[in-house]
Amino acid sequence: MSIAFPLGLILGIIASGKIIDDDSHLKVWVIVPTRFLLALMRSIHELVWAVLLVAALGLSPLAAIVALAIPYAGILGRIYAELLQDTPSQPILALKSTGASPFKIICYGLLPLSLPDMLGYTFYRFECAIRAAAILSFIGIQGIGYQIQLSLHDLLFNQVWTLLIFLLVLIVVVDFWSGKLRRSLTE
């Protein structure tokens, strides 16, 4: 998620079209290819990416990281674009009329209005990425899923349950942290 989040945010901001002038012909030439790229990234499942990247890079953590980053960046980028498109245009137009830079428009016009929803969905996808990482490690990439597979193979069911409970606790902690952060942003 440390790669997927910033990449998805950048692509989502571009795909939303909120920082490009409405009368600009550039809007079509930027938004359509960016949305196509997001669709391409999220249309291929992370397991397929993992198999392709393991073939290209070997069994390495980099293969797993990139296999998760590509589809999750596409998913996050699409959701961010939709959330940003739904933000009211008045603050953005007001900032544009003062001559604010695109960076200031993003920081003061777009993100504050949609940040709680964006964070909520980001944490949800983070939970999904934790589970996906465990599944990816079943194909040989080192991780908790690999340890579960070894324990199952050796019939060490107590270790399997311990690892599964650890995954559950990890997801509950992320969910709790997500809720607490979203509440603090809406107060």
N, C-alpha and C positions, 0 to 999 in steps of 0.2 A: 504494500500500500504506500510505502514511502516513494515509490516511483509513480504508481498509478494515480495518486491524489494530485500532485502538481501537474502531471501531464493531462489528466482529465479536466482539471480546473482551467488550464490554458486553452485546451481545445474546446471546452464548454463555453468559455467566454467568447471565443472566436465564432463558434457555431451559433451562439445566441443572436449575433448581429447587432447587439445593443450599442457597441462602441463605434460602429461604422455609420456614417450619415445615411439617412434613408434615400436620398436622391443620388447616391453614389452607385455607379455601375460596378464598382469594386465589390459591392455587397454580394452580388450573385457569384462573382468569381472567387470569393473567399468562403462564403457560407456553404455552398453546395459541395465543393470538394472536402471541406472539413467535416460536414455531416456524412459524406460518403466514407471518409477515413474512419470516423467513429463507428459506422455500421460495419465496415470491414473488420475492425479490431474486435468488436463484440460478437460477430457472427461465428467465429471459430472458437470452440470450447477450449478451456485451459488445458484439458488432457491432451487434445490434439496438438496445441502449441507445445506442450511438454514433450511429447513424442518427437515432434519435429526438431525442437531445440536440443534434446538429448542426442539425437542423431548428428546434429551440427556441432554442438559444443561438448558433448560427452556428459557423463553423470557428474554434474557439478551444481553447486548452489546457484550459480548464475543462470543456468537453464531453468531452474524452478522459479527464480525471481522474475525473469523475463516472461516465462509462461503464465504467471499470474498477473504481471503488470500490464500486458497487452490487452487482454479482454476486460480487466477491471478498469483500466483507463478509458476504454471505449464506453463501458457502461456508465461510469461516473460522468464522463464528458457529455453523454447524451442527457442524463438526468439534470446535470448542472445547466446545460443549454435550455432545457425546458423550464427549469425553475427561474433562470435569469430572464427568459422571455416573458414570464408572467409578472415580472416586477413592474410597478407603475412607471410610466415614461416621464412623468413630470419632474422628478428629481434629476433624472439624467439630462433632460432638455435644459433645465435650469443650470446645471453644471456646464453643459456645452455652451450655453449662451454667455457664460462668464469667461470662456476661453480655457476651461480646465483641460488638462492633458488626459489622454485615454486612461493612464494609470490612476489619476485622481478620480475620474468618472467611475472606474472599477471599485476603488477603495471607499469612496464616499457615497456613490449612488447605487451601485449594483449589489455589492456584497453585504452591506448592513441589512438590506431588506430581505435577502434570501438566505443569509448565513445559518439561522437555526434549522431550516429545512435541509439545507445542504449538509450540515454536520450530522443531522439525524440519519440521513441516507448514507453518508460516508461511513458512519459507525456500523450501520447494518451491513454494508458491503464488506467492512473489515471483519465482522463475524463470519461472513460467508467465505472470505479469503482464508481465515484460520482453518475452517473445515476443508476447504479446497487444498490447502497446503498439506494437511494430513493425508488426504487422498492421493495427492501427487507423490508423496513419499512411498506409497505402495508400489510405484513403478521403479523404485530403486534410488530415488533421490533422498539423501539423508534427511530425516525429520521424525516427528513423533509417529507418523503413520508407518514408517519403516520399523520403528521399535515395536509398534503394535503387531506388525506382520511377523517379526522375529519371535515375539512372545507367543503368538498364536501357533507358529510353526513348532515351537518347543513345548507347546501345551502348558505354558505358564499363565494360566487364566487370572491369577491374582494380579500379575503385572499388567495384563490387558485391562482389567477393571480399573486399576490405579491410573493407567494412562487415559482411559476414557473419562474417568472422573476428573482428571486434570483438565482435559479438553472442555468438559462441561463447566468447571469452575472458571476457566479462562474466558469462556463466552459469557458467563453470568457477570463477571467482573467488567468486561467490556460494555455489556448492556447497562450495568449500573453507572459506570463512568459516563457513558453516552447520555443517559437520562439526566444525570447531575449537571453535565456541561450545558445541555440544551435548556434546562430550567434556569441556570444562571444567566444565559443569554437572553431569555425572554422576560426576565424580571427587571 
